[in-house]
């Protein structure tokens, strides 16, 4: 899996996926990420802020190392949230 190359553990991903099944958490995340652009997702400071806010919503304590791994992963994916192919690729990565 691609995220593992960045040091993100499958156990962490599974825990997040489980938490995202909660409709309240899902809605909070949707509100946080709803207006995010591809330019936001290439800005390290904005990705850091989104990562920290997401961790708070998900009640996850991230170490500095974990935070950097997630930020590096997001930046490397060059995600365009308006591009369906990008979203399908991400969906497949985390199924």
Chimera marker file (.cmm) of the C-alpha trace (Angstrom):
<marker_set name="trace">
<marker id="1" x="0.000" y="0.000" z="0.000" r="1" g="1" b="0" radius="0.5"/>
<marker id="2" x="1.233" y="3.445" z="-0.875" r="1" g="1" b="0" radius="0.5"/>
<marker id="3" x="0.679" y="5.021" z="2.553" r="1" g="1" b="0" radius="0.5"/>
<marker id="4" x="2.887" y="2.377" z="4.177" r="1" g="1" b="0" radius="0.5"/>
<marker id="5" x="5.868" y="3.708" z="2.227" r="1" g="1" b="0" radius="0.5"/>
<marker id="6" x="5.439" y="6.904" z="4.245" r="1" g="1" b="0" radius="0.5"/>
<marker id="7" x="5.537" y="5.020" z="7.557" r="1" g="1" b="0" radius="0.5"/>
<marker id="8" x="1.779" y="5.130" z="8.160" r="1" g="1" b="0" radius="0.5"/>
<marker id="9" x="0.703" y="1.856" z="9.759" r="1" g="1" b="0" radius="0.5"/>
<marker id="10" x="-2.248" y="-0.205" z="8.494" r="1" g="1" b="0" radius="0.5"/>
<marker id="11" x="-3.504" y="-0.416" z="12.105" r="1" g="1" b="0" radius="0.5"/>
<marker id="12" x="-3.685" y="3.383" z="12.280" r="1" g="1" b="0" radius="0.5"/>
<marker id="13" x="-5.569" y="3.524" z="8.961" r="1" g="1" b="0" radius="0.5"/>
<marker id="14" x="-8.041" y="0.847" z="10.114" r="1" g="1" b="0" radius="0.5"/>
<marker id="15" x="-8.657" y="2.722" z="13.375" r="1" g="1" b="0" radius="0.5"/>
<marker id="16" x="-9.372" y="5.940" z="11.447" r="1" g="1" b="0" radius="0.5"/>
<marker id="17" x="-11.671" y="4.121" z="9.003" r="1" g="1" b="0" radius="0.5"/>
<marker id="18" x="-13.639" y="2.716" z="11.948" r="1" g="1" b="0" radius="0.5"/>
<marker id="19" x="-13.977" y="6.151" z="13.543" r="1" g="1" b="0" radius="0.5"/>
<marker id="20" x="-15.113" y="7.633" z="10.216" r="1" g="1" b="0" radius="0.5"/>
<marker id="21" x="-18.130" y="5.311" z="10.253" r="1" g="1" b="0" radius="0.5"/>
<marker id="22" x="-19.582" y="7.437" z="13.050" r="1" g="1" b="0" radius="0.5"/>
<marker id="23" x="-22.017" y="9.838" z="11.289" r="1" g="1" b="0" radius="0.5"/>
<marker id="24" x="-21.173" y="12.733" z="13.625" r="1" g="1" b="0" radius="0.5"/>
<marker id="25" x="-17.436" y="12.384" z="13.037" r="1" g="1" b="0" radius="0.5"/>
<marker id="26" x="-18.011" y="11.949" z="9.302" r="1" g="1" b="0" radius="0.5"/>
<marker id="27" x="-20.050" y="15.165" z="9.155" r="1" g="1" b="0" radius="0.5"/>
<marker id="28" x="-17.411" y="17.124" z="11.098" r="1" g="1" b="0" radius="0.5"/>
<marker id="29" x="-14.735" y="15.877" z="8.693" r="1" g="1" b="0" radius="0.5"/>
<marker id="30" x="-16.925" y="16.741" z="5.701" r="1" g="1" b="0" radius="0.5"/>
<marker id="31" x="-17.352" y="20.269" z="7.062" r="1" g="1" b="0" radius="0.5"/>
<marker id="32" x="-13.594" y="20.609" z="7.626" r="1" g="1" b="0" radius="0.5"/>
<marker id="33" x="-12.608" y="19.339" z="4.184" r="1" g="1" b="0" radius="0.5"/>
<marker id="34" x="-15.578" y="20.485" z="2.100" r="1" g="1" b="0" radius="0.5"/>
<marker id="35" x="-13.969" y="23.632" z="0.723" r="1" g="1" b="0" radius="0.5"/>
<marker id="36" x="-10.399" y="22.332" z="0.402" r="1" g="1" b="0" radius="0.5"/>
<marker id="37" x="-8.733" y="22.914" z="-2.964" r="1" g="1" b="0" radius="0.5"/>
<marker id="38" x="-5.814" y="21.200" z="-4.684" r="1" g="1" b="0" radius="0.5"/>
<marker id="39" x="-3.737" y="24.280" z="-3.840" r="1" g="1" b="0" radius="0.5"/>
<marker id="40" x="-4.585" y="23.898" z="-0.142" r="1" g="1" b="0" radius="0.5"/>
<marker id="41" x="-3.437" y="20.280" z="-0.325" r="1" g="1" b="0" radius="0.5"/>
<marker id="42" x="-0.050" y="21.350" z="-1.712" r="1" g="1" b="0" radius="0.5"/>
<marker id="43" x="0.540" y="23.949" z="1.019" r="1" g="1" b="0" radius="0.5"/>
<marker id="44" x="2.488" y="22.335" z="3.889" r="1" g="1" b="0" radius="0.5"/>
<marker id="45" x="1.149" y="24.796" z="6.497" r="1" g="1" b="0" radius="0.5"/>
<marker id="46" x="-2.472" y="24.226" z="5.476" r="1" g="1" b="0" radius="0.5"/>
<marker id="47" x="-2.027" y="20.450" z="5.366" r="1" g="1" b="0" radius="0.5"/>
<marker id="48" x="-0.468" y="20.600" z="8.853" r="1" g="1" b="0" radius="0.5"/>
<marker id="49" x="-3.442" y="22.595" z="10.147" r="1" g="1" b="0" radius="0.5"/>
<marker id="50" x="-5.908" y="20.195" z="8.502" r="1" g="1" b="0" radius="0.5"/>
<marker id="51" x="-4.018" y="17.209" z="9.948" r="1" g="1" b="0" radius="0.5"/>
<marker id="52" x="-4.082" y="18.635" z="13.461" r="1" g="1" b="0" radius="0.5"/>
<marker id="53" x="-7.757" y="19.584" z="13.254" r="1" g="1" b="0" radius="0.5"/>
<marker id="54" x="-8.621" y="16.152" z="11.845" r="1" g="1" b="0" radius="0.5"/>
<marker id="55" x="-6.712" y="14.452" z="14.663" r="1" g="1" b="0" radius="0.5"/>
<marker id="56" x="-8.711" y="16.481" z="17.191" r="1" g="1" b="0" radius="0.5"/>
<marker id="57" x="-12.017" y="15.549" z="15.555" r="1" g="1" b="0" radius="0.5"/>
<marker id="58" x="-10.972" y="11.885" z="15.473" r="1" g="1" b="0" radius="0.5"/>
<marker id="59" x="-9.627" y="12.067" z="19.040" r="1" g="1" b="0" radius="0.5"/>
<marker id="60" x="-6.216" y="10.838" z="17.905" r="1" g="1" b="0" radius="0.5"/>
<marker id="61" x="-2.949" y="11.836" z="19.523" r="1" g="1" b="0" radius="0.5"/>
<marker id="62" x="-0.373" y="12.196" z="16.760" r="1" g="1" b="0" radius="0.5"/>
<marker id="63" x="3.339" y="12.248" z="17.459" r="1" g="1" b="0" radius="0.5"/>
<marker id="64" x="5.493" y="14.724" z="15.565" r="1" g="1" b="0" radius="0.5"/>
<marker id="65" x="6.732" y="11.834" z="13.415" r="1" g="1" b="0" radius="0.5"/>
<marker id="66" x="3.209" y="10.614" z="12.592" r="1" g="1" b="0" radius="0.5"/>
<marker id="67" x="2.126" y="14.145" z="11.737" r="1" g="1" b="0" radius="0.5"/>
<marker id="68" x="5.072" y="14.583" z="9.361" r="1" g="1" b="0" radius="0.5"/>
<marker id="69" x="4.402" y="11.188" z="7.750" r="1" g="1" b="0" radius="0.5"/>
<marker id="70" x="0.780" y="12.138" z="7.066" r="1" g="1" b="0" radius="0.5"/>
<marker id="71" x="1.734" y="15.575" z="5.745" r="1" g="1" b="0" radius="0.5"/>
<marker id="72" x="4.404" y="14.115" z="3.447" r="1" g="1" b="0" radius="0.5"/>
<marker id="73" x="1.928" y="11.516" z="2.190" r="1" g="1" b="0" radius="0.5"/>
<marker id="74" x="-0.753" y="14.119" z="1.385" r="1" g="1" b="0" radius="0.5"/>
<marker id="75" x="1.723" y="16.416" z="-0.366" r="1" g="1" b="0" radius="0.5"/>
<marker id="76" x="3.158" y="13.547" z="-2.423" r="1" g="1" b="0" radius="0.5"/>
<marker id="77" x="-0.273" y="12.452" z="-3.685" r="1" g="1" b="0" radius="0.5"/>
<marker id="78" x="-0.899" y="15.818" z="-5.402" r="1" g="1" b="0" radius="0.5"/>
<marker id="79" x="-4.606" y="15.400" z="-4.697" r="1" g="1" b="0" radius="0.5"/>
<marker id="80" x="-7.162" y="17.438" z="-6.614" r="1" g="1" b="0" radius="0.5"/>
<marker id="81" x="-10.456" y="17.028" z="-4.718" r="1" g="1" b="0" radius="0.5"/>
<marker id="82" x="-12.358" y="18.061" z="-7.854" r="1" g="1" b="0" radius="0.5"/>
<marker id="83" x="-10.779" y="15.343" z="-9.979" r="1" g="1" b="0" radius="0.5"/>
<marker id="84" x="-12.807" y="12.133" z="-9.847" r="1" g="1" b="0" radius="0.5"/>
<marker id="85" x="-9.823" y="9.990" z="-10.888" r="1" g="1" b="0" radius="0.5"/>
<marker id="86" x="-7.785" y="11.283" z="-7.952" r="1" g="1" b="0" radius="0.5"/>
<marker id="87" x="-10.619" y="10.470" z="-5.564" r="1" g="1" b="0" radius="0.5"/>
<marker id="88" x="-11.052" y="6.976" z="-7.023" r="1" g="1" b="0" radius="0.5"/>
<marker id="89" x="-7.319" y="6.358" z="-6.616" r="1" g="1" b="0" radius="0.5"/>
<marker id="90" x="-7.485" y="7.398" z="-2.952" r="1" g="1" b="0" radius="0.5"/>
<marker id="91" x="-10.634" y="5.360" z="-2.391" r="1" g="1" b="0" radius="0.5"/>
<marker id="92" x="-8.862" y="2.289" z="-3.763" r="1" g="1" b="0" radius="0.5"/>
<marker id="93" x="-5.843" y="2.909" z="-1.549" r="1" g="1" b="0" radius="0.5"/>
<marker id="94" x="-7.918" y="2.905" z="1.636" r="1" g="1" b="0" radius="0.5"/>
<marker id="95" x="-10.630" y="0.319" z="0.882" r="1" g="1" b="0" radius="0.5"/>
<link id1="1" id2="2" r="1" g="1" b="0" radius="0.2"/>
<link id1="2" id2="3" r="1" g="1" b="0" radius="0.2"/>
<link id1="3" id2="4" r="1" g="1" b="0" radius="0.2"/>
<link id1="4" id2="5" r="1" g="1" b="0" radius="0.2"/>
<link id1="5" id2="6" r="1" g="1" b="0" radius="0.2"/>
<link id1="6" id2="7" r="1" g="1" b="0" radius="0.2"/>
<link id1="7" id2="8" r="1" g="1" b="0" radius="0.2"/>
<link id1="8" id2="9" r="1" g="1" b="0" radius="0.2"/>
<link id1="9" id2="10" r="1" g="1" b="0" radius="0.2"/>
<link id1="10" id2="11" r="1" g="1" b="0" radius="0.2"/>
<link id1="11" id2="12" r="1" g="1" b="0" radius="0.2"/>
<link id1="12" id2="13" r="1" g="1" b="0" radius="0.2"/>
<link id1="13" id2="14" r="1" g="1" b="0" radius="0.2"/>
<link id1="14" id2="15" r="1" g="1" b="0" radius="0.2"/>
<link id1="15" id2="16" r="1" g="1" b="0" radius="0.2"/>
<link id1="16" id2="17" r="1" g="1" b="0" radius="0.2"/>
<link id1="17" id2="18" r="1" g="1" b="0" radius="0.2"/>
<link id1="18" id2="19" r="1" g="1" b="0" radius="0.2"/>
<link id1="19" id2="20" r="1" g="1" b="0" radius="0.2"/>
<link id1="20" id2="21" r="1" g="1" b="0" radius="0.2"/>
<link id1="21" id2="22" r="1" g="1" b="0" radius="0.2"/>
<link id1="22" id2="23" r="1" g="1" b="0" radius="0.2"/>
<link id1="23" id2="24" r="1" g="1" b="0" radius="0.2"/>
<link id1="24" id2="25" r="1" g="1" b="0" radius="0.2"/>
<link id1="25" id2="26" r="1" g="1" b="0" radius="0.2"/>
<link id1="26" id2="27" r="1" g="1" b="0" radius="0.2"/>
<link id1="27" id2="28" r="1" g="1" b="0" radius="0.2"/>
<link id1="28" id2="29" r="1" g="1" b="0" radius="0.2"/>
<link id1="29" id2="30" r="1" g="1" b="0" radius="0.2"/>
<link id1="30" id2="31" r="1" g="1" b="0" radius="0.2"/>
<link id1="31" id2="32" r="1" g="1" b="0" radius="0.2"/>
<link id1="32" id2="33" r="1" g="1" b="0" radius="0.2"/>
<link id1="33" id2="34" r="1" g="1" b="0" radius="0.2"/>
<link id1="34" id2="35" r="1" g="1" b="0" radius="0.2"/>
<link id1="35" id2="36" r="1" g="1" b="0" radius="0.2"/>
<link id1="36" id2="37" r="1" g="1" b="0" radius="0.2"/>
<link id1="37" id2="38" r="1" g="1" b="0" radius="0.2"/>
<link id1="38" id2="39" r="1" g="1" b="0" radius="0.2"/>
<link id1="39" id2="40" r="1" g="1" b="0" radius="0.2"/>
<link id1="40" id2="41" r="1" g="1" b="0" radius="0.2"/>
<link id1="41" id2="42" r="1" g="1" b="0" radius="0.2"/>
<link id1="42" id2="43" r="1" g="1" b="0" radius="0.2"/>
<link id1="43" id2="44" r="1" g="1" b="0" radius="0.2"/>
<link id1="44" id2="45" r="1" g="1" b="0" radius="0.2"/>
<link id1="45" id2="46" r="1" g="1" b="0" radius="0.2"/>
<link id1="46" id2="47" r="1" g="1" b="0" radius="0.2"/>
<link id1="47" id2="48" r="1" g="1" b="0" radius="0.2"/>
<link id1="48" id2="49" r="1" g="1" b="0" radius="0.2"/>
<link id1="49" id2="50" r="1" g="1" b="0" radius="0.2"/>
<link id1="50" id2="51" r="1" g="1" b="0" radius="0.2"/>
<link id1="51" id2="52" r="1" g="1" b="0" radius="0.2"/>
<link id1="52" id2="53" r="1" g="1" b="0" radius="0.2"/>
<link id1="53" id2="54" r="1" g="1" b="0" radius="0.2"/>
<link id1="54" id2="55" r="1" g="1" b="0" radius="0.2"/>
<link id1="55" id2="56" r="1" g="1" b="0" radius="0.2"/>
<link id1="56" id2="57" r="1" g="1" b="0" radius="0.2"/>
<link id1="57" id2="58" r="1" g="1" b="0" radius="0.2"/>
<link id1="58" id2="59" r="1" g="1" b="0" radius="0.2"/>
<link id1="59" id2="60" r="1" g="1" b="0" radius="0.2"/>
<link id1="60" id2="61" r="1" g="1" b="0" radius="0.2"/>
<link id1="61" id2="62" r="1" g="1" b="0" radius="0.2"/>
<link id1="62" id2="63" r="1" g="1" b="0" radius="0.2"/>
<link id1="63" id2="64" r="1" g="1" b="0" radius="0.2"/>
<link id1="64" id2="65" r="1" g="1" b="0" radius="0.2"/>
<link id1="65" id2="66" r="1" g="1" b="0" radius="0.2"/>
<link id1="66" id2="67" r="1" g="1" b="0" radius="0.2"/>
<link id1="67" id2="68" r="1" g="1" b="0" radius="0.2"/>
<link id1="68" id2="69" r="1" g="1" b="0" radius="0.2"/>
<link id1="69" id2="70" r="1" g="1" b="0" radius="0.2"/>
<link id1="70" id2="71" r="1" g="1" b="0" radius="0.2"/>
<link id1="71" id2="72" r="1" g="1" b="0" radius="0.2"/>
<link id1="72" id2="73" r="1" g="1" b="0" radius="0.2"/>
<link id1="73" id2="74" r="1" g="1" b="0" radius="0.2"/>
<link id1="74" id2="75" r="1" g="1" b="0" radius="0.2"/>
<link id1="75" id2="76" r="1" g="1" b="0" radius="0.2"/>
<link id1="76" id2="77" r="1" g="1" b="0" radius="0.2"/>
<link id1="77" id2="78" r="1" g="1" b="0" radius="0.2"/>
<link id1="78" id2="79" r="1" g="1" b="0" radius="0.2"/>
<link id1="79" id2="80" r="1" g="1" b="0" radius="0.2"/>
<link id1="80" id2="81" r="1" g="1" b="0" radius="0.2"/>
<link id1="81" id2="82" r="1" g="1" b="0" radius="0.2"/>
<link id1="82" id2="83" r="1" g="1" b="0" radius="0.2"/>
<link id1="83" id2="84" r="1" g="1" b="0" radius="0.2"/>
<link id1="84" id2="85" r="1" g="1" b="0" radius="0.2"/>
<link id1="85" id2="86" r="1" g="1" b="0" radius="0.2"/>
<link id1="86" id2="87" r="1" g="1" b="0" radius="0.2"/>
<link id1="87" id2="88" r="1" g="1" b="0" radius="0.2"/>
<link id1="88" id2="89" r="1" g="1" b="0" radius="0.2"/>
<link id1="89" id2="90" r="1" g="1" b="0" radius="0.2"/>
<link id1="90" id2="91" r="1" g="1" b="0" radius="0.2"/>
<link id1="91" id2="92" r="1" g="1" b="0" radius="0.2"/>
<link id1="92" id2="93" r="1" g="1" b="0" radius="0.2"/>
<link id1="93" id2="94" r="1" g="1" b="0" radius="0.2"/>
<link id1="94" id2="95" r="1" g="1" b="0" radius="0.2"/>
</marker_set>
